[in-house]
Amino acid sequence: MTQTASADLDAALNAGEHTLPRLLQHWARATPDALALREKDLGIWNRITWRQYHDTARRFALGLLHLGFRRGDRLAIAGEDSPEWMYADLATQAIGGVTVGIYPTNPWPELQYIVHHSNSRFVVCGDQEQVDKVLDATSRHEVGLPDVAKIIAVDMKGMRHYPRDRLLSFDEVLELGDRHAAGSPEQARAFDDGIAATRPDDTCMLVYTSGTTGPPKGAMLSHRNLIVTTDKLRRHFGLDRTNMEVVCYLPLCHVAERAFSTVMHTMTGGVVNYAESIDTVQVNLREIAPTVFLGVPRIWEKLQQGIVMRMQDATRFQRWAFERCYASGKALFERVEQRGGERGFAERLQFFVLWLLMFRNLQKFIGLDRMRCGFCGGASVSPEVLKFFRIIGLPVHQVYGMTESGGVIFHQHAGAGRLGATGTPIEGLNWKIAEDGELIVKHPAVFKGYIHDDNATAATVQDGWLHTGDVVALAPNGELMIVDRKKAIIITSGGKNISPSEIENALKDSIYIREAIVLGDGRHFLSALIQIDYETVGKWAQEKRLAFTTYRSLSQLAEVRELVDVEVRRVNKLFARVENVRKFVILEKELDHDDGELTATQKVRRSAIGKKFAKEIEVIYGGGTA
């Protein structure tokens, strides 16, 4: 790409003139043969250029027009991450439509709610499983899906005998696009004309919130909402097409993955690699070695656990070497932190030796040896997890944002990296802390409101100020610190306000604890519902020669309870007595999205816990408030 083209792009982004389809068009013209996407098929990473990306999106858009798609229509996408997901997404936006993402793990009732509530006329499904959900939502629900005109399947395997009155394959829509383009010069220009007609303030996608306290709400986001926040990250970290390569593995209907694999991607002209599945992320990371990596807390925890578990299986000498190098690295990190984060020549030399001896191999083991910058967001995370990665030389920055803020609005960087904090505001953000501690922000990134829910919109955005619902505080160095969600704060019977997330994160620092839910609102003491980590506790039990067959049988072993009790007592020492977990129950089942205990983003639905685990809570509190 020429310097002129790059300067023109920056100027347009500065002026807020771009939309996502225009950015796609820009790279297809400026660097048509450059690599844009990679997808693994039968063990081979297949390359897709910017020209191919653009042309396939164009064919799909024209196919939608041929099927009767109109400006303002909504298209839902239910499926795993893939190039087809993005073709459908940007094709829809290019012709004035709105994309509605649906988690592939959503059961059919949740899919039905979102498709019906959003009035989607077209649904793109990744495979037979997703098509079946749409058909179930149509036939098994009294409301059905009357607005849906066509169901488009990417993979038609297993659907040879399905009725084809509304069902088409993705390839058939592409062929219809070719036929539409051949109809007349005007029809052939429809895609380019549609892109030219897009405006920064057009609603381009609906993102349905996780719904931890009720039915999900559809947040309306414009091109401007998404671009202005992500552009601040791009500029701050100096990301461009030469150093921007990511692995796409979080659901694309989540605003965090969309910010990196769509918005950042189309702004920088970098490369997106699609992970085969969430279960193969660690393998795919080692194959790709991305330069930029966004991880939710659970991913960073799993990467850390992977190293710890690998060391447990290593030889005695390897374990000794790891422990010595890690202890030296930890002492070095803490010494540098006390001096404000600046490394002198001696510290740089010491780290280089540790890197050669141990940390380089650890970074390669998890596939992040090329990582230029890493980000952690989506939920609260234990400072100890981030500390681990910083010790071994991986710069992981905590970021804060939400769907309604259009993405990241606070982020850490080289000058602001306090553990437990979440950084400083993006340039141009107006923000303040209300009397009750809630963070309130005003910025062009603030969303356009909730579709079909004026009351919820009015309660969330008041006089242009977005009420985030998060209670915050300021660290001594001025960084923002997230205390907890306002609705999650526990008020004990003694009137003490307690943030459960800090205690829960400390419990989840243990490799043996997968999930922890701290209880105590209106009670005399705190308690916890604990889900053990089946993999690590199972391995521990095997080494102890303890017999078990399932998660349930493992969780009920007396030895496992003793193991967890040690971890709970360790955590209690970190907190004031009033914040100690006095009693706990190990759950007999793993928390599950299908059972309504977790959201699609794996956050605990606190509103459902009291009903779902009434028996366990009865065991702890005996049915009273004591």
Secondary structure, 3 states (H helix, E strand, C coil): CCHHHHHHHHHHHHCCCCCHHHHHHHHHHHCCCCEEEEEEECCEEEEEEHHHHHHHHHHHHHHHHHCCCCCCCEEEEECCCCHHHHHHHHHHHHCCCEEEEECCCCCHHHHHHHHHHCCCCEEEECCHHHHHHHHHHHHCCCCCCCCCCEEEECCCCCCCCCCCCCEEEHHHHHHHHHHHHCCCHHHHCHHHHHHHHCCCCCEEEEEECCCCCCCCCEEEEEHHHHHHHHHHHHHHCCCCCCCCEEEECCCCCCHHHHHHHHHHHHHHCCEEEECCCHHHHHHHHHHHCCCEEEECHHHHHHHHHHHHHHHHCCCHHHHHHHHHHHHHHHHHHHHHHHCCCCCCHHHHHHHHHHHHHHHHHHHHHCCCCCCCEEEECCCCCCHHHHHHHHHCCCCEEEEEEEHHHCEEEEECECCECCCCCCCEECCCCEEEECCCCEEEEECCCCCCCECCCHHHHHHHEECCEEEEEEEEEECCCCCEEEEEEHHHCEECCCCCEECHHHHHHHHHCCCCEEEEEEECCCCCCEEEEEEECHHHHHHHHHHCCCCCCCHHHHHCCHHHHHHHHHHHHHHHCCCCHHHCEEEEEECCCCCCCCCCCECCCCCECHHHHHHHCHHHHHHHHCCCCC
